[in-house]
Amino acid sequence: MKQLSKAKSWRWIYNLLAFFSIVGCTSNAESHQSINHTPELTDEQQYFLRISLEGELSGVPPVVKKWNQNINIFVVDTTYSELMDELDQIVDEINDLSATVTLRRAKTRVESNYLIYFGNAQTYATDYEPAAASLVERETNKGAFWIYWDGNYRIIRGSMYVNTEREQLLNCQKHTLREEITQSLGLMQDTDDFPTSIFYQSRSCGTQYADIDKQLIRWQLSEEIKAGMNRSDIVALWNP
């Protein structure tokens, strides 16, 4: 996710219970330093620790947040045919990488635990995610996600939007859609480490996952990675 001063999409997360308010995770300098200096880990493992445990706002514990239930997606307006086709492709790709949860479309909002809105910031904030109003209404915001987790860091529901008014390029809209959904899985940080990654911090309009993105999604949606795990837990899992 990017800083508000940059012209790229945002993802927003609200803390529920002291739950949480976030557009990313904590940017703890000590945690960041230790993650970048763990010689026994591969580059992919180091990257996973940054993307999964860190974030763009302070105040959220650096632990894994993840779904332990299927993600039932309700799309408010299905008339955006190109974005709907892209959504179907993204869902298929994530499901192929997941060993734990399944993403699927819900026919009604009541049946869903994840909502997607294509349109403008004001409607998203007013009708669907009021807690995000002060964030998504900033002029640079092209999209956002907002997820809720319980006291055990299990994600229980969420939403996202693509600002189709501020972002006119179709490929950039598709990129935002892919990025927000992927970060809603609990992979909430952005970096400048891998320019082809969906988590690349600078503006990008790529519409495919890099190989490293696929590996991060596999780990995040694996049986082994549990909600609430911290860095030491994950490193011990990889290096028993």
Order of alpha helices (4+ residues) and beta strands (2+ residues): beta-beta-alpha-alpha-beta-beta-alpha-beta-beta-alpha-beta-beta-alpha-alpha-alpha
